[in-house]
Amino acid sequence: MAIVDVTVVPLGTKTPSMSDYVADVQKVLDENSDKISYQLTPMSTLIEGDLADLFDVIQQIHEVPFKNGIERVSTNIRLDDRRDKQVKMEDKVKSVEEKT
């Protein structure tokens, strides 16, 4: 299981607001909830699942602004792929909270 921190940034929009694009990305994540889980944060979205599924979903959400008429998109991806044991998003948070 891997965890990805992903931010999709449409460039050249008519407004500084991104919430409409983020909402459309969330719809794609909902459609894929049978193979991934995700958490929206104020600055990005965290997605966890099998690595192949994550890359598939990342490609789908990268396409969202293009489908909405944007001609340039910047997608930032940070990937945590731990293979010595299964770790979920909540496990990582719990580990830190137990130490504070």
RAMOZI-V288166 format. One record per backbone hydrogen bond with DSSP energy under -1.0 kcal/mol. NH is the residue of the N-H (numbers start at 1). CO is the residue of the C=O. E is the energy in kcal/mol with one decimal. If there is no record, write none. Layout:
nh=(NH NH)
co=(CO CO)
e=(E E)
This chain:
nh=(2 3 4 5 6 7 9 11 22 23 24 25 26 27 28 29 30 31 33 35 36 37 39 41 45 46 47 48 49 54 55 56 57 58 59 60 61 62 63 67 69 70 74 76 78 80 92 93 94 95 96 97 98 99 100)
co=(49 80 47 78 45 76 74 72 18 19 20 21 22 23 24 25 26 27 30 32 32 48 46 44 6 39 4 37 2 50 51 52 53 54 55 56 57 58 59 63 66 65 9 7 5 3 88 89 90 91 92 93 94 96 97)
e=(-2.7 -2.5 -3.3 -3.0 -2.8 -2.3 -3.0 -2.9 -2.5 -2.5 -1.7 -2.1 -2.4 -1.6 -1.4 -2.1 -2.6 -2.1 -1.6 -2.2 -1.4 -2.3 -2.6 -2.8 -2.2 -2.9 -2.7 -3.0 -2.1 -2.5 -2.3 -1.8 -2.6 -2.8 -2.0 -1.9 -2.6 -2.2 -1.3 -2.2 -1.7 -2.4 -2.8 -2.8 -2.3 -3.2 -1.7 -1.8 -2.6 -2.3 -1.5 -2.6 -2.3 -1.2 -1.1)
